[in-house]
Amino acid sequence: QVQLVESGGGLVQPGGSLRLSCTASGSMFSIYGMEWYRQAPGKQRELVASIASGGSTNYADSVKGRFTISRENAKNTVYLQMNSLKPEDTAVYYCDRFPSLRIFTGWGQGTQVTVSS
């Protein structure tokens, strides 16, 4: 069964940076789009960034210019570089495949990002 495992979260001060990683088990990683979501306490999960198999990217307006999604197919890994972090970026971050894998596996624990002084 294919699994997605997120890592790289932590506590960072406003204006700081973090890089999240999501590694997929199994084969054929390169043919799928990949997505990063986040869910803040009391809020719905929202799509933050996506990257197609060909490398084209899209971002939520709230993170444009600050976050960068990238992928390394040889390592079955997608990254989310987060710069100029704000307290409102505090959330649990999750990755998913497109088409979704999470509808079969559930969302798991994700990786917590806390932006606070």
N, C-alpha and C positions, 0 to 999 in steps of 0.2 A: 504494500500500500504506500502510495506517495505521501510524504509528509513535508510540511513547511515548518521551519524552526527559526524564530526571530531572536536576535541578540543585539547587544550594543547600547541598550537604554541605560539611564542613570540620572543622577541629579546634576544639574548644571545651572550656573548663574545666568540671568538675562544677558543677552548678547553673546553667549557662548555657542559652542558647536558640539555636535555629536554625529557619529556615523552609525546608522543601523544596518544590520545585515540580515538577510533571510536566505537560508540555504534549503534547497529542495532535495529530497532523496529521489531515487529513480532516474529514469532516462528521459530523453526527449525534452529536456528543460528548454532548449533553445527555440522550440516551435511555439511556445506559449507567451502571451502577454503576461506581465506581472504588475501587481498593484500594491500600493501601501494605503492602509486605512488607519484611522485613529478613532478612539472613543474616549471622550472626557467624561468625568463623573456627571451623571444626570443628563447626559446628552446622547443623541443617536450617533452611531458609527458613521463616519464620513470618509469619502474617498479623498486622499491627499495627493497622490501622484500615481501615474501609470506609465509603463514603458511597453511598447509593442515588440514583437519578435524581431522586427526590423530595426528597432532602436528609436523610433519616434516616441516623444514624451508628451505628457499633459499634466497640468498641475491645477490644484484648486487655487482660486484667486488669493486666498489667505496666505499661501506659502510661495507664490510666484516670486522669483528673484532671491529667495532665501534657501529653498530646498532644491536638491538635485537628485534625481533618480538615475541609476545606472545599473548595468548588468554585466556579469562576467560569466559567460556561458560555460567556459571550461571548468569553472568551479561550481556550477549550478547555483549561483548566488546573485541576488539582486540587492543593491545598496540604496540607502537614503541618506545623503549627506545633508545635514540640517545646520544652517548657519544663522547668525543673528536671532537666536532663539528668544521667544517671548513667553511670559507666564501663560498666555492663552494657548501655547503649544503643548502644555501639560496634558498628557493623555496616555492611554495604553495604545501602542502601535502594533498593527498586525499586517502581515502580507498575505496576499492571495494570488492565485493564478487566474488568468482569464482564458477560457471559461472557468468559472469558479470551482475550486477544489473544496472550499470551506463548507459548501452545502452538504458535502459528504462527511467531512472530518470534524466539523465544528471549528470554532475560532481559537480554541486553546487559550493560553495565558498571555500571549503577546509579549511585548517588552515595554516596561514602564519608562516614560520620559517625564521628568519633573523639572520644571524651570522655575527656580526660586532663588532669591537672595538670602 
